[in-house]
């Protein structure tokens, strides 16, 4: 697979965005446009994404599935179910992708446990949708970047412009902005895509650039998201959603009647 020039990648990504009606549509169009043949998905869960990609992309030659499918004691996220539930998720994934059994390679374990089973430069694309904490996204990007060939891509989910994807009882989601920092560290171009997705290309020459195709990502710092007023507001929404909804509606009515107070 040849390495596409930056301008060609930019044009193809913009075309994929314009044609996509969902996250799955976006990556199906991307894989077809970029002729992705060997990829890994990190965080397979119930296998819906894998099923969709393998169904739509018949030219896929190897699809690595990386997921521990077990309860993790040090992962504070809503999807960290009990072992029995995640064992069912594993079997569900196998059923959904049985039609592509000759193409799938199942690596059951955490990234740190199975990454070395992949050869450096083996993959055209890595899709990260696993542990979205700061610890998790750092491990996934750093350990798997070497497995992507020069000219290949790394993409991922939950590239949210707010770190508070879940309730404050859970660890924050830090795919954004960490993926941008990582791209700067390795000298890669990174794109913000619709549906809270990101994509960076592993280029032969170091050239960092953050290209926002959504116009939703501005400040890369975290300060405003962890100020006391911000956290108090989030906690109030969590504890008293009904009251806060009334407050918001009342405020919106007031601002419509008094636009000068905006």
BELNORVEN-V78613 format. One record per residue. N is the residue number from 1. RES is the residue in one small letter. SS is DSSP state (h for helix, s for strand, l for the rest). PSI is psi in degrees with one decimal (NA if undefined). D_FIRST is the distance of its C-alpha to the first C-alpha in Angstrom with 2 decimals. Layout:
BEGIN
N	RES	SS	PSI	D_FIRST
N	RES	SS	PSI	D_FIRST
END
This chain:
BEGIN
1	x	l	124.0	0.00
2	x	l	156.8	3.81
3	x	l	125.1	6.68
4	x	l	145.6	9.08
5	x	l	156.1	12.67
6	x	h	-41.1	15.23
7	x	h	-37.7	17.08
8	x	h	-40.7	14.34
9	x	h	-44.7	13.73
10	x	h	-46.9	17.52
11	x	h	-42.5	18.07
12	x	h	-39.1	15.77
13	x	h	-42.0	17.37
14	x	h	-37.1	20.75
15	x	h	-40.6	20.22
16	x	h	-42.5	19.34
17	x	h	-42.3	22.46
18	x	h	-24.6	24.62
19	x	h	-12.1	23.86
20	x	l	134.9	24.13
21	x	l	1.5	27.49
22	x	l	171.0	26.76
23	x	h	-46.3	24.57
24	x	h	-44.6	23.00
25	x	h	-43.0	22.51
26	x	h	-48.1	20.77
27	x	h	-28.4	18.09
28	x	h	-47.4	17.77
29	x	h	-40.0	17.18
30	x	h	-47.5	14.71
31	x	h	-37.8	12.59
32	x	h	-42.6	12.86
33	x	h	-38.3	12.23
34	x	h	1.2	9.07
35	x	l	50.6	7.85
36	x	l	124.6	8.58
37	x	l	-27.4	8.99
38	x	s	118.9	10.57
39	x	s	165.8	13.10
40	x	s	139.5	16.62
41	x	s	127.4	19.63
42	x	s	117.1	22.47
43	x	l	71.8	25.81
44	x	l	-33.6	25.65
45	x	l	-109.6	29.43
46	x	l	-1.1	30.43
47	x	l	9.4	27.01
48	x	h	-43.3	27.19
49	x	h	-45.1	23.86
50	x	h	-43.2	22.10
51	x	h	-44.7	24.02
52	x	h	-43.1	23.08
53	x	h	-46.8	19.31
54	x	h	-30.2	19.38
55	x	h	-43.5	21.74
56	x	h	-26.5	19.85
57	x	l	84.3	16.24
58	x	l	-18.9	16.72
59	x	l	-2.1	13.11
60	x	l	129.4	13.03
61	x	l	-32.9	12.98
62	x	s	128.6	14.43
63	x	s	103.7	16.52
64	x	s	131.6	18.44
65	x	s	113.2	21.80
66	x	s	117.6	23.56
67	x	s	135.3	27.15
68	x	l	-26.2	30.50
69	x	l	48.6	32.34
70	x	l	159.4	35.54
71	x	l	136.0	37.97
72	x	l	124.1	37.32
73	x	l	-27.6	40.47
74	x	l	28.4	38.99
75	x	l	106.8	36.94
76	x	l	75.7	39.08
77	x	l	156.2	37.27
78	x	l	-27.7	38.44
79	x	l	3.7	35.90
80	x	l	71.5	37.23
81	x	l	175.9	39.34
82	x	l	159.3	41.41
83	x	h	-41.1	39.82
84	x	h	-39.3	41.14
85	x	h	-44.7	39.48
86	x	h	-27.0	36.06
87	x	h	-39.3	36.48
88	x	h	-38.4	36.98
89	x	h	-39.3	33.80
90	x	h	-49.0	31.90
91	x	h	-34.2	33.44
92	x	h	-42.6	32.86
93	x	h	-43.7	29.12
94	x	h	-41.2	29.09
95	x	h	-42.9	31.03
96	x	h	-26.0	28.81
97	x	l	12.4	25.61
98	x	h	-30.8	27.27
99	x	h	-20.2	25.80
100	x	h	33.9	22.34
101	x	l	-29.0	23.83
102	x	l	-14.1	21.49
103	x	l	-23.7	18.45
104	x	s	141.6	20.23
105	x	s	112.9	20.90
106	x	s	120.0	23.92
107	x	s	92.5	24.58
108	x	s	109.5	28.02
109	x	l	172.7	29.05
110	x	l	161.4	28.71
111	x	h	-42.6	25.68
112	x	h	-21.4	27.85
113	x	h	-25.5	28.63
114	x	h	-7.3	25.28
115	x	h	-35.2	22.56
116	x	h	-7.4	22.90
117	x	h	-10.4	21.97
118	x	l	136.8	18.31
119	x	l	147.2	16.68
120	x	l	135.6	15.63
121	x	l	13.5	11.94
122	x	l	-27.6	11.51
123	x	s	148.3	10.64
124	x	s	-26.7	8.33
125	x	s	138.2	11.76
126	x	s	129.6	15.42
127	x	s	119.5	18.24
128	x	s	116.5	21.63
129	x	l	47.6	24.78
130	x	l	-113.7	27.10
131	x	l	107.2	29.85
132	x	l	9.4	30.08
133	x	l	169.8	32.82
134	x	h	-43.9	32.37
135	x	h	-44.4	32.30
136	x	h	-47.7	29.75
137	x	h	-31.2	27.16
138	x	h	-45.4	27.62
139	x	h	-47.1	27.00
140	x	h	-45.9	23.94
141	x	h	-45.0	22.17
142	x	h	-40.8	23.28
143	x	h	-26.6	22.66
144	x	h	-14.0	19.24
145	x	h	-38.4	17.57
146	x	h	-20.2	16.97
147	x	h	-9.8	15.16
148	x	s	134.3	12.24
149	x	s	157.7	9.54
150	x	s	127.5	9.98
151	x	s	-11.2	8.53
152	x	s	-173.1	8.95
153	x	s	153.8	12.19
154	x	s	128.0	15.67
155	x	s	174.7	17.99
156	x	s	171.9	21.45
157	x	l	170.8	24.76
158	x	l	39.2	28.31
159	x	l	68.3	27.51
160	x	l	143.4	31.15
161	x	l	-0.2	33.13
162	x	l	136.4	36.03
163	x	l	-9.8	36.03
164	x	l	64.1	38.67
165	x	l	-37.3	36.56
166	x	l	-179.0	39.11
167	x	l	158.6	42.77
168	x	l	-8.5	43.86
169	x	l	-13.0	44.74
170	x	l	159.7	41.01
171	x	l	143.5	38.77
172	x	l	155.8	37.20
173	x	l	120.8	33.60
174	x	l	31.0	31.85
175	x	h	-45.3	28.16
176	x	h	127.5	29.29
177	x	h	7.0	29.97
178	x	h	-39.3	28.57
179	x	h	-33.1	24.87
180	x	h	-43.1	25.67
181	x	h	-40.6	27.44
182	x	h	-44.3	24.59
183	x	h	-39.3	22.16
184	x	h	-38.9	24.84
185	x	h	-37.3	25.22
186	x	h	-2.1	21.62
187	x	l	51.8	21.22
188	x	l	153.0	18.79
189	x	s	133.8	19.05
190	x	s	137.4	20.32
191	x	s	135.9	21.20
192	x	s	125.2	24.17
193	x	s	163.2	23.63
194	x	l	166.6	26.28
195	x	l	29.5	27.51
196	x	l	43.8	27.53
197	x	s	158.6	23.77
198	x	s	159.4	21.70
199	x	s	130.0	18.10
200	x	s	150.1	16.96
201	x	s	134.6	13.83
202	x	l	100.3	13.46
203	x	l	163.5	13.53
204	x	l	-23.0	14.14
205	x	l	140.7	17.53
206	x	l	117.6	20.13
207	x	l	91.9	21.05
208	x	l	137.1	22.63
209	x	s	136.3	23.48
210	x	s	115.1	24.66
211	x	s	113.5	24.17
212	x	s	105.8	26.37
213	x	l	8.2	25.57
214	x	l	-20.4	28.62
215	x	l	24.9	31.35
216	x	l	-9.1	32.55
217	x	l	119.3	31.70
218	x	l	-89.0	34.05
219	x	l	125.4	35.71
220	x	l	-4.8	33.50
221	x	l	167.2	36.61
222	x	l	-6.5	38.27
223	x	h	-48.1	41.89
224	x	h	-22.1	42.81
225	x	h	-11.6	41.45
226	x	l	16.2	43.65
227	x	l	155.6	46.89
228	x	h	-46.1	49.99
229	x	h	-39.7	50.60
230	x	h	-45.6	47.04
231	x	h	-37.9	47.35
232	x	h	-40.4	50.84
233	x	h	-43.2	49.71
234	x	h	-44.7	46.93
235	x	h	-37.8	49.44
236	x	h	-41.4	51.94
237	x	h	-37.4	49.47
238	x	h	-40.6	48.77
239	x	h	-34.4	52.48
240	x	l	63.4	54.05
241	x	h	-36.8	51.56
242	x	h	-46.4	54.42
243	x	h	-44.9	56.35
244	x	h	-33.0	53.36
245	x	h	-41.7	52.45
246	x	h	-42.4	56.00
247	x	h	-43.7	55.83
248	x	h	-45.1	52.63
249	x	h	-41.9	54.14
250	x	h	-43.0	57.36
251	x	h	-41.9	55.57
252	x	h	-40.2	53.57
253	x	h	-44.2	56.84
254	x	h	-42.7	58.51
255	x	h	-33.1	55.75
256	x	h	-36.8	55.82
257	x	h	-22.8	59.58
258	x	l	69.3	59.37
259	x	h	-23.7	56.24
260	x	h	-14.3	57.66
261	x	h	4.3	57.16
262	x	l	NA	53.38
END
